[in-house]
């Protein structure tokens, strides 16, 4: 019997490996043979206080690894990608890395079963948690839901802390105030109230555990209300199904977590002095300056907003503070000598008053298409490919392999257990090129800013 079972494990292992490779985006794109180097490669009582966003100081330290966990909204690979993009390109001096472990339909309780298998191998130093959408049961809030969520989230935070990682407890997001009421048993107002209640529980748990807290729900509700009032109620912020946001809603989620990490949003300052010496802050270096044309080499990118459309990340910018709080690449102009000045950056030009230029304008906000966009897009693509393989790793590969342990007789079969361990080890080996492909990929961007006096 043991011999027969062991002989069956090998084919299953091979099939699992093939499934993982087939699901790999690089293989799908015909890049299977590309070398890794070419990929660009019951709550306790305590007096401790939760750290609400933003913390008093930067939560992350150089070399930290951030792991993003959550349900199908995390598994959309949008807010998780925005966070990783920001860590890689906006603050490259910190040499941070990230991974996502989202799973569709999951609740906080279910991730407890994945900690040893999926989280621990990632060796996280910071973990963001975003559960609650499914935990609320899509029904009115009640004591059962309160007790159920409190118990599971408290246990989850304790277990994650036990790995040695710091924890950022995120509230659940929101449901769309227009689309959610289609076919749902409760109205958007009722379920958003439930999500707010779950968020309050998360805040309490953060206080009790001395960990950090990110409020996703309130900013999403506020920005969604403003966007729908200014545009139309049909503008989807939390998705056409009312639950899974588009890029606009995901930008709001990413912003909440980035603020909770303590980022101040100062990408840098470039000062052009038409009558003196131009200069730049850390992460930017003036290469040449002639008249009003200054060429700069930048190793820190502003966050760039790719794509367009009604539910794009760009669409929510007028109704949130992402650029103001997290994405400031400031241009200061001195010695203009005229009432106005035309700023040309890349292919675009805009005119500002002397007072605006002397006070400083935010290039990242004023020029959404700019000299960094193509470089940003290239890195974003690699992040997307890597995060997609992380989904393959946790959904199709290690998940199936872990289940083999529960097949009757397997745990008593040494050869079967060795095969499982080999496959798990091999899975992480397959993952390594994806991890490496986003390391050191952010290259300096050389760009020119020209300021022309205008009467």
C-alpha positions as MATLAB code, in Angstrom:
seq = 'XXXXXXXXXXXXXXXXXXXXXXXXXXXXXXXXXXXXXXXXXXXXXXXXXXXXXXXXXXXXXXXXXXXXXXXXXXXXXXXXXXXXXXXXXXXXXXXXXXXXXXXXXXXXXXXXXXXXXXXXXXXXXXXXXXXXXXXXXXXXXXXXXXXXXXXXXXXXXXXXXXXXXXXXXXXXXXXXXXXXXXXXXXXXXXXXXXXXXXXXXXXXXXXXXXXXXXXXXXXXXXXXXXXXXXXXXXXXXXXXXXXXXXXXXXXXXXXXXXXXXXXXXXXXXXXXXXXXXXXXXXXXXXXXXXXXXXXXXXXXXXXXXXXXXXXXXXXXXXXXXXXXXXXXXXXXXXXXXXXXXXXXXXXXXXXXXXXXXXXXXXXXXXXXXXXXXXXXXXXXXXXXXXXXXXXXXXXXXXXXXXXXXXXXXXXXXXXXXXXXXXXXXXXXXXXXXXXXXXXXXXXXXXXXXXXXXXX';
ca = [
       0.000    0.000    0.000;
       2.798    2.356    0.900;
       4.594    1.607   -2.338;
       1.468    2.332   -4.361;
       0.819    5.618   -2.528;
       4.398    6.760   -2.939;
       4.306    5.989   -6.641;
       1.213    8.188   -6.901;
       2.819   11.109   -5.090;
       5.511   11.621   -7.700;
       3.049   12.151  -10.579;
       0.984   14.482   -8.414;
       4.131   16.404   -7.537;
       5.084   16.661  -11.189;
       1.581   17.770  -12.161;
       1.646   20.402   -9.436;
       4.972   21.663  -10.702;
       3.715   21.817  -14.275;
       0.548   23.640  -13.198;
       2.603   26.219  -11.368;
       4.874   26.756  -14.333;
       1.955   26.934  -16.751;
       0.312   29.581  -14.614;
       3.511   31.601  -14.477;
       3.090   34.842  -16.451;
       6.658   34.685  -17.764;
       5.959   31.290  -19.295;
       2.686   32.560  -20.719;
       4.613   35.367  -22.345;
       7.062   32.937  -23.929;
       9.894   33.838  -21.544;
      10.367   30.499  -19.821;
      13.943   30.184  -21.005;
      14.997   33.659  -19.907;
      17.744   33.506  -17.322;
      16.953   35.075  -13.937;
      19.580   37.742  -14.551;
      17.687   38.830  -17.646;
      14.370   39.270  -15.855;
      15.643   42.580  -14.513;
      15.446   39.826  -12.914;
     -11.634   37.057   23.706;
      -9.410   40.119   23.770;
      -6.813   40.933   26.407;
      -6.819   44.192   28.354;
      -3.789   46.437   28.158;
      -2.846   50.064   28.336;
      -0.802   49.913   25.137;
      -1.935   52.312   22.425;
      -2.499   51.624   18.745;
      -0.423   53.686   16.356;
      -2.858   55.321   13.942;
      -1.703   56.531   10.550;
       0.647   58.203   10.176;
       3.024   57.050   12.960;
       5.254   59.548   14.714;
       8.193   58.171   12.760;
       8.841   55.873    9.822;
       7.799   52.348   10.747;
      10.051   50.715    8.155;
      13.803   50.405    8.384;
      16.359   49.723    5.690;
      16.054   46.233    4.251;
      12.583   45.505    5.639;
      10.345   42.967    3.906;
       6.654   43.829    3.751;
       4.138   41.027    3.249;
       0.566   41.964    2.299;
      -2.179   39.547    3.325;
      -5.920   39.619    2.737;
      -8.869   38.254    0.781;
      -9.879   38.469   -2.893;
      -9.488   42.254   -2.862;
      -5.819   41.757   -2.032;
      -5.712   38.968   -4.613;
      -6.730   41.495   -7.299;
      -3.046   42.505   -7.205;
      -3.740   46.214   -7.451;
      -3.294   47.924   -4.079;
      -0.573   45.402   -3.272;
       1.179   46.352   -6.516;
       0.839   50.061   -5.745;
       2.432   49.510   -2.350;
       5.335   47.542   -3.793;
       5.795   50.089   -6.586;
       6.030   52.829   -3.981;
       8.522   50.931   -1.839;
      10.758   50.168   -4.811;
      10.659   53.436   -6.719;
       9.663   56.252   -4.376;
      11.953   55.236   -1.500;
      14.641   53.048   -3.149;
      17.225   54.212   -0.609;
      15.532   51.971    1.972;
      16.128   48.820   -0.123;
      12.714   47.416    0.767;
      11.010   44.344   -0.680;
       7.432   43.094   -0.660;
       5.167   40.143   -1.392;
       1.416   39.543   -1.465;
      -0.452   36.501   -0.172;
      -4.061   37.332   -1.021;
      -6.623   34.545   -1.362;
     -10.149   34.801   -2.749;
     -12.990   34.271   -0.308;
     -10.722   34.208    2.713;
     -11.481   35.342    6.247;
      -9.035   36.130    9.049;
      -9.559   32.689   10.571;
      -8.514   30.921    7.379;
      -5.163   32.662    7.124;
      -4.241   31.094   10.451;
      -3.886   27.818    8.554;
      -1.497   29.444    6.071;
       0.938   31.181    8.399;
       3.542   28.429    8.581;
       3.174   27.400    4.956;
       2.892   30.753    3.167;
       3.922   33.574    5.513;
       6.915   32.215    7.415;
       8.941   31.323    4.258;
       8.630   34.967    3.170;
      10.542   36.062    6.304;
       8.477   39.228    6.809;
       9.502   42.084    9.062;
       6.249   44.004    8.481;
       2.854   42.472    7.676;
      -0.249   44.344    6.539;
      -3.595   42.685    7.278;
      -6.806   43.465    5.387;
      -9.745   41.234    6.311;
     -13.361   41.897    7.154;
     -15.211   42.058    3.853;
     -16.022   38.338    4.042;
     -15.931   38.131    7.843;
     -18.940   40.447    8.042;
     -21.096   37.831    6.326;
     -22.727   40.374    3.972;
     -25.486   40.945    6.537;
     -26.251   43.410    9.324;
     -23.706   43.623   12.109;
     -24.538   41.674   15.275;
     -22.895   40.262   18.391;
     -22.019   36.982   16.716;
     -20.056   38.796   14.020;
     -18.424   41.021   16.646;
     -17.248   38.066   18.723;
     -16.262   35.980   15.689;
     -14.141   38.724   14.108;
     -12.603   39.834   17.397;
     -11.505   36.305   18.273;
     -10.063   35.485   14.865;
      -8.331   38.813   14.279;
      -6.814   38.817   17.748;
      -5.438   35.331   17.220;
      -4.173   36.252   13.761;
      -2.322   39.319   15.026;
      -0.756   37.315   17.847;
       0.362   34.584   15.487;
       1.843   37.060   13.005;
       3.617   38.897   15.825;
       5.083   35.556   16.899;
       6.987   35.411   13.593;
       8.839   38.544   14.720;
       7.071   40.891   12.310;
       5.464   44.222   13.055;
       1.779   44.317   12.163;
      -0.369   46.946   10.469;
      -4.044   46.104   11.009;
      -6.099   47.534    8.176;
      -9.817   48.035    8.341;
     -11.893   46.421    5.605;
     -12.555   48.786    2.722;
     -16.055   49.757    1.637;
     -18.813   48.604   -0.673;
     -19.939   50.784   -3.531;
     -22.894   52.983   -2.635;
     -24.429   52.545   -6.103;
     -23.514   49.039   -7.255;
     -23.572   47.001   -4.057;
     -27.351   47.006   -3.695;
     -27.799   44.924   -6.847;
     -28.774   41.428   -5.728;
     -27.432   41.816   -2.192;
     -29.516   41.003    0.901;
     -28.654   44.319    2.596;
     -28.278   47.903    1.378;
     -24.886   49.577    0.939;
     -25.520   51.743    4.014;
     -26.170   48.714    6.197;
     -23.108   46.817    5.064;
     -20.826   49.850    5.165;
     -21.954   50.271    8.767;
     -20.933   46.654    9.409;
     -17.538   47.275    7.844;
     -17.090   50.396    9.968;
     -17.863   48.338   13.077;
     -15.259   45.763   12.068;
     -12.787   48.583   11.527;
     -13.410   49.804   15.071;
     -12.656   46.300   16.336;
      -9.389   46.330   14.390;
      -8.450   49.643   16.002;
      -9.103   48.157   19.462;
      -7.055   45.057   18.719;
      -4.177   47.223   17.496;
      -4.299   49.136   20.777;
      -4.413   45.963   22.837;
      -1.535   44.370   20.944;
       0.555   47.542   20.709;
       0.566   47.333   16.933;
      -0.235   49.723   14.091;
      -3.551   50.656   12.546;
      -4.555   51.740    9.028;
      -7.991   53.235    8.421;
      -8.998   52.251    4.887;
     -12.767   52.480    5.312;
     -13.287   56.143    6.162;
     -11.070   57.618    3.396;
     -12.713   55.309    0.861;
     -16.172   56.395    1.969;
     -15.218   60.082    1.878;
     -13.491   59.990   -1.508;
     -16.259   57.843   -2.991;
     -18.919   60.297   -1.835;
     -17.010   63.265   -3.241;
     -16.318   61.539   -6.561;
     -19.916   60.423   -7.053;
     -21.246   63.866   -6.127;
     -18.927   65.593   -8.581;
     -19.318   63.073  -11.398;
     -22.302   60.768  -11.158;
     -23.521   58.032   -8.794;
     -22.712   55.408  -11.419;
     -18.990   56.154  -11.100;
     -17.638   52.912   -9.628;
     -15.103   53.302   -6.829;
     -15.631   49.964   -5.080;
     -16.175   48.006   -8.268;
     -19.019   47.159  -10.605;
     -19.906   44.246   -8.325;
     -19.947   46.671   -5.422;
     -17.170   44.823   -3.578;
     -13.964   44.594   -5.607;
     -12.591   48.096   -6.281;
     -11.153   49.369   -9.507;
      -7.710   51.026   -9.549;
      -9.279   54.191   -8.085;
     -10.424   52.416   -4.935;
      -7.193   50.447   -4.683;
      -5.163   53.666   -4.736;
      -7.088   54.768   -1.652;
      -6.334   51.448    0.055;
      -2.634   51.667   -0.779;
      -2.517   55.238    0.502;
      -3.922   54.207    3.879;
      -1.284   51.527    4.346;
       1.559   53.763    3.125;
       0.522   56.475    5.566;
       0.427   53.897    8.346;
       4.000   52.964    7.435;
       4.939   56.560    8.219;
       6.006   57.881    4.824;
       5.964   61.680    4.698;
       5.590   61.843    0.902;
       8.638   64.040    0.290;
      10.094   62.626   -2.928;
      12.513   65.539   -3.250;
      12.960   69.219   -4.091;
      14.576   70.710   -7.176;
      15.420   74.391   -6.986;
      16.033   76.339  -10.177;
      17.628   79.739   -9.638;
      17.663   81.794  -12.830;
      20.075   84.256  -11.215;
      22.139   81.877   -9.155;
      22.973   78.228   -8.501;
      20.380   75.516   -9.026;
      20.354   72.537   -6.670;
      18.480   69.378   -5.716;
      17.832   67.375   -2.552;
      18.905   63.796   -1.833;
      17.882   61.333   -4.534;
      18.317   63.962   -7.259;
      21.476   65.495   -8.711;
      21.824   68.529  -10.968;
      23.868   67.487  -13.997;
      23.811   70.777  -15.841;
      22.141   74.165  -15.620;
      22.053   76.685  -18.418;
      19.703   79.595  -18.119;
      16.329   78.222  -17.200;
      17.080   74.678  -18.419;
      18.238   72.333  -15.683;
      19.056   68.660  -16.274;
      18.679   66.375  -13.280;
      19.544   62.747  -12.611;
      17.032   61.197  -10.216;
      17.230   57.885   -8.384;
      13.910   58.506   -6.606;
      10.814   58.404   -8.773;
       7.538   60.159   -8.135;
       4.601   57.744   -8.114;
       3.148   57.626  -11.635;
      -0.466   56.886  -12.523;
      -0.697   54.522  -15.459;
      -3.685   54.240  -17.749;
      -6.918   56.190  -17.841;
     -10.646   55.723  -17.767;
     -13.524   56.296  -15.388;
     -12.204   53.948  -12.690;
      -8.485   54.577  -13.163;
      -6.198   55.619  -10.348;
      -6.046   59.059  -11.963;
      -9.794   59.451  -11.704;
      -9.756   59.575   -7.900;
      -6.897   62.081   -7.543;
      -9.171   65.170   -7.340;
     -11.008   63.546   -4.428;
      -8.104   62.312   -2.286;
      -4.804   63.578   -0.891;
      -2.443   60.972   -2.374;
      -0.273   63.484   -4.213;
      -0.357   65.996   -1.392;
       0.507   63.556    1.393;
       2.528   60.835   -0.329;
       3.836   62.082   -3.671;
       5.541   65.482   -3.618;
       8.334   66.159   -6.093;
       8.665   69.885   -5.568;
       9.986   72.445   -8.016;
      11.019   75.803   -6.557;
      11.932   78.653   -8.917;
      13.928   81.683   -7.817;
      15.006   84.787   -9.695;
      12.206   84.554  -12.252;
      11.991   88.305  -12.872;
       8.532   88.128  -14.446;
       4.930   87.767  -13.306;
       4.634   84.239  -14.654;
       6.812   81.352  -15.751;
       6.249   78.491  -18.169;
       7.493   75.139  -16.915;
       8.313   72.498  -19.512;
       8.916   68.976  -18.271;
       9.062   66.179  -20.773;
       6.486   66.756  -23.516;
       4.223   69.019  -21.474;
       4.243   72.681  -20.479;
       2.217   74.621  -17.916;
       2.276   78.248  -16.802;
       2.357   79.305  -13.154;
       2.535   82.621  -11.328;
       5.807   83.787   -9.815;
       4.292   83.383   -6.363;
       3.373   79.750   -7.076;
       6.838   78.949   -8.377;
       8.602   80.634   -5.481;
       6.431   78.706   -3.004;
       6.980   75.469   -4.934;
       4.774   73.402   -7.229;
       4.299   69.644   -7.057;
       5.577   68.274  -10.357;
       4.053   64.849   -9.634;
       0.602   66.404   -9.337;
       0.850   68.959  -12.131;
       2.399   66.619  -14.734;
       0.783   63.179  -14.527;
       2.533   62.171  -17.748;
       6.176   62.941  -17.194;
       9.737   61.733  -17.897;
       9.430   59.023  -15.223;
       6.301   57.386  -16.628;
       7.956   54.843  -18.954;
      10.546   53.789  -16.390;
       7.842   53.502  -13.734;
       5.683   51.409  -16.052;
       8.550   49.007  -16.760;
       9.122   48.349  -13.060;
       5.373   48.109  -12.420;
       5.171   45.366  -15.059;
       7.868   43.329  -13.329;
       6.106   43.757  -10.000;
       2.854   42.568  -11.570;
       4.547   39.459  -12.990;
       6.181   38.683   -9.651;
       2.981   39.138   -7.662;
       1.089   36.944  -10.122;
       3.594   34.149   -9.495;
       3.113   34.631   -5.760;
      -0.537   33.842   -6.378;
       0.471   30.740   -8.337;
       2.797   29.759   -5.521;
       0.193   30.011   -2.759;
      -2.912   28.947   -4.706;
      -1.853   26.189   -7.080;
       1.447   24.943   -5.787;
       2.136   25.016   -2.073;
      -1.591   24.797   -1.326;
      -1.980   21.524   -3.227;
       1.262   20.143   -1.836;
       0.297   21.001    1.738;
      -2.975   19.138    1.281;
      -1.097   15.983    0.292;
       0.082   15.697    3.885;
      -3.525   15.085    4.901;
      -3.977   12.137    2.539;
      -4.354    8.998    4.712;
      -1.023    7.287    5.168;
       1.173   10.021    3.719;
       2.556   11.220    7.045;
       3.695    7.680    7.783;
       5.352    7.295    4.399;
       8.901    8.643    4.567;
       9.352    8.727    0.792;
       6.087   10.607    0.313;
       7.041   13.154    2.975;
      10.493   13.578    1.425;
       8.868   14.169   -1.969;
       6.568   16.808   -0.496;
       9.461   18.580    1.212;
      11.438   18.475   -2.036;
       8.560   20.004   -3.956;
       8.065   22.729   -1.375;
      11.762   23.540   -1.542;
      11.615   23.506   -5.331;
       8.673   25.894   -5.257;
      10.727   28.487   -3.396;
      13.576   27.942   -5.864;
      11.211   28.717   -8.730;
      10.111   31.837   -6.869;
      13.622   33.176   -6.347;
      14.090   34.547   -9.913;
      10.873   36.515   -9.509;
      12.079   38.024   -6.260;
      15.389   38.940   -7.836;
      13.829   40.435  -10.956;
      12.605   43.468   -9.003;
      15.788   43.978   -7.005;
      18.050   46.754   -8.222;
      15.838   47.347  -11.246;
      15.167   51.022  -10.453;
      17.664   52.933  -12.559;
      18.387   56.676  -12.541;
      16.198   58.790  -14.802;
      17.761   61.829  -16.451;
      15.280   64.601  -17.190;
      15.278   68.289  -18.009;
      13.095   71.009  -16.513;
      12.933   74.287  -18.397;
      11.561   77.499  -16.904;
      10.779   80.326  -19.298;
       9.788   83.773  -17.979;
       6.371   84.930  -19.188;
       4.947   88.463  -19.078;
];
